C-alpha cells in the first residue's frame, strides 16, 4: 500500500514495495542503507520504526544522475 502525501504529491513506499518497484530484493535495500546511510542514492525515512522510501524522489534522482542501485560487491567498488 503506497501512502500518498497530498501536500507534496510524493509516494512513500515500504521496503518491500520499493524492492518490487526497483526489481531487487529487500535485503539489497537494507544492505544499501547499511553501507551508504543517508549519503547513498536512495532517499528514505524511518517513520514509526519502519523504513519508507520516497519513490518519486528516488526515480528522479536515479534518472537525472544516471545511477542504479548496486546489487553486487563488484558494482560497489566501481
Helices and strands as residue ranges (DSSP letters): E 3-5, E 10-14, H 15-22, H 26-36, G 37-39, E 44-47, E 50-54, H 55-64, H 73-76
